[in-house]
């Protein structure tokens, strides 16, 4: 029998994951963020959907941009600072931001407030995608087996934990 994904869920029933797969020392700013990986619950294959919560002082990610994946964020609650190549902009509940694939506009969200903030992040799932991090010595590249690996800018892989 073929088990079907649910048609609807209570998001709070999805386990919240914390931490980061970044190599040291790049995970410190993001280690306290939590994600509920919603797209997987429904068996979505072409794009991912996550509900993310950032406590005060936490970042969404290192500032980055994607070669092949579009990204979209929608703020659900709280106040976040969007940091891009153009500067900083405050985002509040009901605001959204989008980042087309291939645009070299490094971006991330930072919670500079004294309250937790949450948002939805939606993005493609493309194996050949590479991620560039303009502020640090970090890249994310395909491992040729359907996964990805973090490297230095020169292509040398980071040691894994």
PyMOL commands that set and color helices and strands:
alter all, ss='L'
color gray80, all
select helices_A, chain A and resi 11-13+38-41
alter helices_A, ss='H'
color red, helices_A
select strands_A, chain A and resi 17-18+34-37+47-54+65-66+71-77+79-84+87-92+96-99+108-110+117-124+131-133+138-142+148-151
alter strands_A, ss='S'
color yellow, strands_A
deselect
rebuild
show_as cartoon
